[in-house]
Amino acid sequence: MARGKKQTKGSSGFNQKSTDSFLVKNSCKPDVKTTLTGLQILEIDVVSDEVPTPESSVEVHQRISLIDGTILDDTYKTGETDHFSLEEAIPGYREGLLLTGVGGRSRFFVPPGLAWGKQGSGKRIGPNAVLIIDVRLIQIL
């Protein structure tokens, strides 16, 4: 970083520090499991052993937010489920859904390397942002 340049909220450096701190603290919570890729998962409701495959399409209810609480999407609130192919999903979301049984509910804490990385996505997801995805897998399509 150039001398005299201050890191501000939304900057890559600021977000990386917040991300690292959040993920370290979150990984110490007793019910949070961390996969080999770094995805953190909190299983809220386990219902079934029937899980999707990488080629599956799914129907879900989801609330996607940032660590500062900003909500990016909330189908629980709208009542409208979302449908998509796992091949279209960001790597962390795909990995988490592959471990979630039909009817189950989990919360995924997706590190930037499994989400939008250093570039972020549009104006809403900054660089090096963690995504928190609260998802219920309604069905495999």
N, C-alpha and C positions, 0 to 999 in steps of 0.2 A: 504494500500500500504506500502511496506517495506520502511524503512527510507533510504534515499539516492538514491532510485530508481526513475528515471525521467520518466514522462509520455511522450511517443513519438507518433507522428502521426501514426495512425493505431492501437494503443493500445486501449484496452477497456475503460480505464479511459479518455483518450484524446478524443476519439470518443463520449463518453457519454456527456462530457462538450460541445463539438461542437453541438451535437444533441440537447441537452436541449436548448442551446442558439438559434439555428436556429428555432426550433419549437415555442418557445415563441415569437420571432420576427415575424415569418410568421403568427402566429395566430392573430396578431394585424392588418394585412392587411384587408382592408374593404371588399373585395370580397371573402376572404378565410373563408370557413365554417369548423367547427370542429365537428365531430360526437362524440357520447358518448364513443366510443372506443379510440378516440384520432386521428383518421384519419383526415387529413386536405384535403379539396377539393376546387379547384378553377374551376368553370364551365366556359369554354371558349365559347362553342357553344352548345346551346340546340336546338335540332331538333325534337325530338319525345318523346312521353310518353311510348313507347314500350321498356320495360327493360327486361333483362335476369332474369331467376330464378336461384337458387343455383345449379340446375342440368343442366343448359344450357352449351352448347359449343358456343364459340364466335370466330369471325374473327375481328382482330383489327390491326390498325397501332399504334405503340408505340415507344416512346423514353424513355429509362430507364437510369437514371443517379444518381450520388451521389451528395451531397451538394457542393463538391469541383469542380463540373463540369465534372467529369469523366463519359464518356458515356459507358454504359454497353451493350446496344442494341439500334438500331435505324432502324426500318423498314421504316420510312419516307425516309431515305437516300437510302436504298437498293431498295425501291419500292415493296418489297415482304411483304405481310401481314403475321401476325402470327395467328395460330388457336390453341385453347386449350379449355379444359373443365374448368369451374370455380372451380370444385372440386380439380383441380390440382394447382390452383393459391395460392399464399401466402394470408393469411387472409385479409390484407389491400387492395390488388389489387382486390380480390373477392368482398369485401364490396363496394369499389368504383364503380366497374362495375355494381353491382346490383342497383346503383343509377343513372346510365348513360343510356340515351335513345339511340336507334339506330340512327346512323348518328351524334350523339353528340360527343363533344370533351371536355375532362376535364384534369386537372392536379391533381394527387394525391401525397400528401406528406405523405409517409408511415413511421410511427415511427418504431423503431426496434422491439418492441413487436408485431407488426403486419407484420413483415417482417422476417429477419433472426436472430434477437435477439442478445444475447451475443456471440454466436458462429460465426456469420457471415456466409459466404458461399464461400468456396474456397479462392483463393488469391485476387479476385477482390472486394469482399464485406467484409469489415472488421467488427469486433464486434461493436455492437451498432450503426450501420449505418442507416441513413435515406435514403430511396429510393424516388426519384422523378420520377413519371411515367406520361408522357404526352401521353394520349391515345385518339384515335378516335374509337368508336365502329362502325365497318363497318356493321356487321350483326350478328344476332343470328342464329346459325346453327342447 
